Amino acid sequence: LLGKIGGDAGLTEAGHEYARRLADFAHNVIGMEVEKDEETGEEKRIPRPARLWTSTLRRTKETAALIKKERISTFKWDNGDQVEWIQFQGRAR
């Protein structure tokens, strides 16, 4: 906004709204699998593990913070920055 590139700004109001909607999408679409019972035709939603990687920027951490963490493990990866990475459990393909 000030003609500067870079920095480590947090989310704007619009960014918070996007993060909220992204968290809903991650939970309801990415984090769920729909199985159909062949006999009854009934659909059942079951949790599906997935991975989430973020950068070290404040706004990416703020975005990821809204995603439900039932299946997330956190670990530190030393890339010279002592960065904390957040990851959902592994997902079979």
C-alpha positions in Angstrom: 0.0 0.0 0.0 2.9 2.3 0.6 4.8 1.4 -2.6 7.0 -1.0 -0.7 7.6 -4.6 -1.7 8.2 -7.3 0.9 7.8 -7.2 4.6 5.9 -9.5 6.9 2.5 -7.9 7.2 -0.4 -9.7 8.8 -3.7 -10.4 7.2 -6.1 -7.6 6.2 -9.8 -7.7 6.9 -10.3 -9.3 3.4 -7.4 -11.7 4.2 -9.1 -12.9 7.4 -12.4 -13.5 5.4 -10.5 -15.5 2.8 -8.7 -17.5 5.5 -12.0 -18.3 7.1 -13.4 -19.5 3.8 -10.3 -21.4 3.0 -10.4 -23.2 6.4 -14.0 -24.2 5.7 -13.0 -25.6 2.3 -10.0 -27.4 3.8 -12.2 -29.1 6.4 -15.2 -29.9 4.3 -13.6 -30.7 0.9 -9.9 -31.5 1.3 -10.2 -33.1 4.8 -13.3 -35.2 4.0 -13.9 -38.1 1.7 -17.3 -39.2 0.5 -18.0 -42.9 0.4 -21.2 -44.3 -1.1 -22.8 -47.4 0.3 -23.5 -49.6 -2.8 -26.4 -51.3 -1.2 -28.3 -48.3 0.3 -26.8 -45.5 -1.9 -26.2 -43.5 1.3 -23.2 -41.2 1.3 -21.0 -41.1 4.3 -18.4 -38.5 5.0 -15.2 -39.7 6.6 -12.2 -37.7 7.7 -9.3 -37.8 5.2 -5.7 -36.8 6.2 -4.0 -34.2 4.1 -0.8 -32.0 4.2 -0.6 -28.3 4.7 2.7 -26.5 4.3 3.1 -22.8 4.9 5.9 -20.3 4.4 7.5 -18.5 7.4 5.5 -15.3 6.6 3.2 -14.0 9.3 0.2 -13.9 6.9 0.6 -17.5 5.9 0.7 -18.6 9.5 -2.4 -16.6 10.3 -4.2 -18.2 7.4 -3.2 -21.7 8.4 -4.1 -21.0 12.0 -7.8 -21.1 11.1 -7.7 -24.6 9.6 -9.0 -27.2 12.1 -6.1 -29.2 13.5 -7.5 -32.6 14.5 -5.1 -34.4 12.1 -2.2 -31.9 12.1 1.2 -32.6 13.6 3.7 -29.8 14.1 7.5 -30.2 13.9 10.5 -28.1 13.5 12.6 -28.3 10.3 16.0 -26.7 10.4 16.6 -25.0 7.1 19.0 -22.5 8.7 16.0 -20.4 9.8 14.8 -22.6 12.7 11.4 -22.5 11.0 8.3 -24.2 12.4 6.4 -26.1 9.7 2.8 -27.3 10.2 1.7 -30.5 8.4 -1.4 -32.6 8.3 -0.9 -36.3 8.6 0.1 -38.2 5.4 -2.5 -39.0 2.8 -2.5 -42.2 0.7 -2.9 -41.6 -3.0 
